[in-house]
Amino acid sequence: MCTLVVDVAPERPCPVVLAAVRDEFLGRPWQPPARHWPAYPGLVGGRDELAGGTWLAYEPVAGRVACVLNATGRAADPDHRRSRGELPLAAAAGAPPPGDPTGYDPFHLVTVDATGLDVLTWNGFQPHAYRLGAGTHVFANRGRWLGPADRRTPRASWFGPRFAAARPDPVPGVPVGEAWAPWLDLIDGPDVPAPEDPRALVALAEAGESRWGTSSVTLLGFGPAGPVRYDFRAGPGRHPWSAVVT
């Protein structure tokens, strides 16, 4: 299950910080973040090689990022199914959300700028769009984490308050461990749940003949004046972090 943590605080030095954990079948090929799409020359993100789209797209000039997570609900008609990876590309580029999402499997589309978040959830029956302002917001496949009483997703229940209490203000020109120290402690620290734990943020599991788990982690901090930090790590496991050129 993918997880997205977004903290919006317009008054902070870095107004938007987010951590995006992509969980996927590990044999599914993809390319690391870059400018992959001629139709969207301003966008930076990782490219899914099977469908050509992305799970997260960043537009540095506009200061906007869009991320898609799978949701629960009724699947689309397989004869007319479209890739959900199209959605972050259009949203990050500034296009309105799809008026008719019936061609897509269920999804949560989260679009973020320095003033807040626009969320569109599609369960295969009825779309639900809403706006969120400042604060820490956590999303998983079952939807937005609603607070301590919300136990639908163990990892959101465990990590939600911890991310909110440890918000970083990353700056350029320093090592990733220094820039993101409070959140990196939650991702890689010695006390985090093990990968097989249902609370684990970085996961690894067997699924029949396929291995499933965390294929990448993105840490992104930005504001209306442009990018501050975009750091990326491939998975599974604790591979080195790399700075993404925007």
Summary of the structure (lengths in Angstrom):
residues: 246
radius of gyration: 16.7
end to end distance: 27.1
largest distance: 49.5
contacts: 804
relative contact order: 0.21
helix: 13%
strand: 38%
